[in-house]
C-alpha cells in the first residue's frame, strides 16, 4: 500500500469498498488502518452493475435518492458493462 494510505483514509467518515470477493481488502483496511470501511461484496463471477454500486452508496449514506423500482433496472452504464463495451 502507498505510504500515505493511512492519512488518506483518516480524511473520511465512511469508506465503501466494492469488491468482487469476500471482502479481503475491506478487512485489511479495517485491521491495519482502523478505517471505517464497509464492504460491498459480490461473489458471482460477474462485474458490478452501476446500479448496484449506487444502491450500496445510498445504503451506506442512509439515503434513498432514487426510486427503488427504477434502480432495479439496468442503467445505460450497466448495459455498457454487460455488453463488454
N, C-alpha and C positions, 0 to 999 in steps of 0.2 A: 504494500500500500504506500502511497505517497507520504512524505514526511509530514505534510500539513493536514492529513486526514482528520485527526482529532480536532484541530482548530476549526476546520470547515464544518464538521458535524455539530460542534457545540453552538453554532450560529442558528440552529433550527430547533423549534419546539417539537416538531413531528417529522419523521422521515419515513416515507413509504418506499419499500424495496420490492418492486415487481421481479419475481424470479420464476424461471421455468424449471424449478426443482423443489426440494423440500424445505428450503429456507436457510441454506448454509451461510450465505453472505449476511443475511439479517442477523443470524445467530452470532457471527463473528463481530459485526458492528456493535451489538449489544454487549458481548462478552469482553471484547478488547478495549472498546472506547466508551462504554456505558452510554451509548447513543440511544435516543428514544425511537428506535427503529421498529416499524411494524411491517410484517411480511404480507405480500400479495402473491400467493403461490399458485402455480398451475402445473400439474404433473400429468399432462395428457399428450405430450409429444407434439403439440401444436402451439404456434405463437399466440401471444395475447391479441385480442381484438382491442381496438382503440376504446370501444365502449366499455370493455371490462376494466381497463385502467381508469377511465373516467369514473366509473362506479366505485372503484377502490379509493380514489381520491375523495369523492363525495362522502363515502363512508368514514374515512379517516378524519375528515374535517367535521363530520356530523351534520352535513347539509345535504339537501336534495334540491339541486338547481334545475334538474331536467325531469321531464315526465318519464317515470319508470317504464311505462309501456313502450315509449319511443326508444329508450336506451337499450331495450332488449333486442331491437332490430339492428342489424349491422349498419354502420355508417359508411360513407363513401371511402373513408380511410380504411375501414375494416375490409371492404371489398378489395381494395388495392393489396392489402396483406394477404387475403385469401387467394387472390388470383396470382400472387407472386410478383406483382408489378407495382 
